[in-house]
Amino acid sequence: MTQFIHTHEHSFRQARSGRRTPSVLGGLVTAPLRWVAQAWVQHRDERLLQSMSDTQLRDLGISRGQIYLAVRDGLDR
């Protein structure tokens, strides 16, 4: 039979995770960085889809005119 020793593992995991309580200053710094990263991913994906042929786009179920909306908002299926 296995016995478990109860420890303060919760506080140990918190200390090891390196995560801190979010601060206002941290949010002011990370929010624009997240926005820039998201904008870059959307731009990259849009460029990739624009480089595909109409046949490839049709296989994906989108038309060339839907690329912008598909990348930004997704498509309802």
C-alpha positions, -999 to +999 in steps of 0.1 A: +000+000+000+013+034-009+013+062+017+013+098+008+030+123+030+011+156+031+033+186+025+029+222+015+030+213-021+007+241-032+030+268-019+059+249-033+043+248-068+036+285-066+072+293-058+085+271-086+060+283-112+076+317-114+042+333-118+035+365-100+003+383-092-005+405-122+001+441-117-012+472-134+023+481-147+027+445-160-006+448-178+004+481-194+035+465-208+022+431-218-011+442-234+005+461-263+030+432-268+001+407-270-017+430-295+014+433-317+019+395-316-017+389-325-015+414-353+016+398-367+000+363-367-031+377-385-009+394-411+012+363-416-019+341-420-036+365-444-004+366-465-003+328-466-039+325-477-035+352-503-006+332-518-028+301-523-045+294-555-083+297-559-085+259-560-066+255-527-089+282-511-120+264-524-107+232-508-105+251-475-140+263-480-133+300-484-132+325-513-105+351-519-129+378-507-134+360-474-097+358-464-097+390-443-128+380-423-117+344-420-083+354-405-097+382-383-130+367-371-131+331-382-159+316-403-192+302-390-198+267-402 
